[in-house]
Structures are given as C-alpha cells and as structure tokens.
Amino acid sequence: MDFWQVHGIFFLIFITLFPRLTILFAVTIPFGPLAWLGWLFAPHLTVAILATQFYWHTNPILCTIAWFVALAGTGGEAQMVRASSRRTRWWG
C-alpha cells in the first residue's frame, strides 16, 4: 500500500504539526497499550514507528523524513520545555 493512495498532503502536514490530534482522530489502526503510551509521551516517535511499519516498502524516503522529524521534534519540544521552565518561576 502506498502512502499517497491512502493519505494526502494535508494529512502529512497535520501529522507533522499536530501528531497527537491527528493520530487520535485520523488514524484507524487498532492501538495497544504501548502505542497509547507512545501517543502520550512521544507522539512524533509513534508516527515514525507507524510510518515505518506500514509504508517502508513503498515510501522509504518519507519514512526517513518521519524519523528525522521524530528525533528533532521530540528533542526540540524537550528543549523548549526546559527553556520555558527556567524563565518562569512556578512558586511565585
């Protein structure tokens, strides 16, 4: 199955920018407990794993890009959280 036969460019944009919402509302595969943990803690990584599992044989370049986004996206999010927690004092 080819990615472009199932999804379009808007799905690709939304899964990149809003992975949790897109997985929650647009992905129709059954999820197990491990996938839900991935959805909760590392959504970009979950997207890369699912993309590799289902589309590697037809779209390896797209899967490679998904892994780059997953590694950069998850690290970038963590860096932003650390930077904002240093600037904001939660105790007053």
C-alpha positions in Angstrom: 0.0 0.0 0.0 1.4 3.4 -1.0 1.1 6.4 1.4 -0.3 8.7 -1.3 -3.1 6.2 -2.1 -4.3 6.4 1.4 -3.4 9.9 2.6 -2.9 13.3 1.1 -0.7 16.3 1.6 -3.0 17.8 4.3 -2.7 14.6 6.4 1.1 14.8 6.1 1.1 18.5 7.3 -1.2 17.8 10.2 0.6 14.7 11.3 3.8 16.7 11.3 2.5 19.7 13.2 -0.2 18.1 15.4 0.7 14.5 15.8 -1.5 13.7 18.9 -4.7 15.2 17.4 -4.1 13.6 14.0 -3.4 10.2 15.5 -6.4 10.5 17.8 -8.9 11.5 15.0 -7.5 10.3 11.7 -5.6 7.0 12.3 -7.8 4.0 12.0 -5.5 1.2 13.0 -6.1 -0.5 16.4 -3.8 0.7 19.2 -2.4 -1.3 22.0 -1.2 -0.1 25.4 2.3 0.5 24.1 1.0 2.7 21.3 -1.1 4.7 23.7 2.0 5.3 25.9 3.8 6.5 22.7 0.9 8.7 21.8 1.0 10.3 25.3 4.8 10.7 25.8 6.4 10.7 22.3 3.9 11.3 19.5 6.5 12.1 16.8 8.3 8.9 17.6 5.0 7.0 17.4 4.3 8.5 14.0 7.7 7.4 12.8 7.3 3.9 14.1 3.9 3.5 12.5 5.1 5.0 9.2 8.0 2.6 9.1 5.8 -0.3 9.9 3.2 0.4 7.2 4.9 2.3 4.5 8.7 1.4 4.5 8.4 -0.9 1.5 6.7 1.7 -0.7 8.0 5.1 0.6 11.4 4.7 2.4 12.3 8.4 1.8 9.1 9.5 3.5 9.8 7.2 6.4 13.3 8.5 6.8 12.0 12.1 6.9 9.5 10.9 9.6 12.4 9.7 11.7 14.3 13.0 11.3 11.2 14.9 12.3 10.6 12.5 15.2 14.2 12.9 16.6 14.3 16.6 16.0 10.7 17.2 17.1 10.9 15.3 20.4 14.3 16.9 21.2 13.1 20.3 20.3 10.0 20.0 22.4 12.0 18.9 25.4 14.4 21.8 24.9 11.6 24.3 24.7 10.0 23.0 27.9 13.4 23.3 29.7 13.9 26.8 28.5 10.5 28.0 29.5 10.7 26.4 32.9 14.0 28.2 33.6 12.4 31.6 32.6 9.2 31.1 34.7 9.3 30.6 38.4 6.3 28.5 39.4 6.5 29.3 43.1 5.8 33.0 42.8 
